[in-house]
Amino acid sequence: MEKLLEIKNLTKTYYEGAAESRVVDNVSMEVDKGEFVVIMGASGSGKTSLLHLLAGIDDFNEGTVKYFICPKGNDFGRMSEKAKAIFRRTNIGIVFQQQCLIPDLTVYENIMLPMMLAHQPKKDTVFNLCSQFGLKEHMGKYPSRLSGGQQQRAAILRSVVNKPPLLLCDEPTGSLNSAQTEIVMDLLNELNQNGQTIILVTHDRRVAVRGERMVYIEDGHIEGELKFTETDREHELMDFLGKRGW
């Protein structure tokens, strides 16, 4: 497999007076192109903080985040804030728990927005994505007229419309019910089957089993890793988590 991302000894520390808190503690991992990696852990374990470091939304204190999307790789620690923003806009799609759609834009306009910012509008691409993933009849609607699951699907399509090599998802089903969760995860699985690399943060076991590899974080550090097989993912996950007190 071709490597897309390499993290080495990544550490993020906060200080309050003399007190030190490591929210990400000496994390090292690799992600290959086309992988669907789930980062799992309890609330406050550091999984969202790690995702923010990978996206360049927050800065780290130690270690390296290196992308191999360009021939020589890109070390986030050596890039300016402007360079990070340009790199992120071109190479990383981000999906948050809250859909963050612009209320005064239609579904079509929300999905088109990244293309407009890149000065490369392609109406056919947006239309094809909406048709493929069940939003064709909703393209002219405003977000307030959509269900939570439909809004999240629109947010995901907005994040991949420019075909970024990497999609980062921070608890994308955290505010959805079971049925909406299944629809959103079906969309992510289909994108992954089409070659999209995905790193997804969750504390939901139902979501975690939809990835192909699960990295478990506890108190800011990687405590274990599980490579799923195609036999019984739920049993594998429950056995893994049971040994860790879940």
PyMOL commands that set and color helices and strands:
alter all, ss='L'
color gray80, all
select helices_A, chain A and resi 47-55+76-78+81-91+107-117+123-132+136-138+143-145+148-160+178-193+205-208+233-242
alter helices_A, ss='H'
color red, helices_A
select strands_A, chain A and resi 3-16+19-32+36-40+62-67+74-75+92-95+166-170+197-202+213-218+221-227
alter strands_A, ss='S'
color yellow, strands_A
deselect
rebuild
show_as cartoon
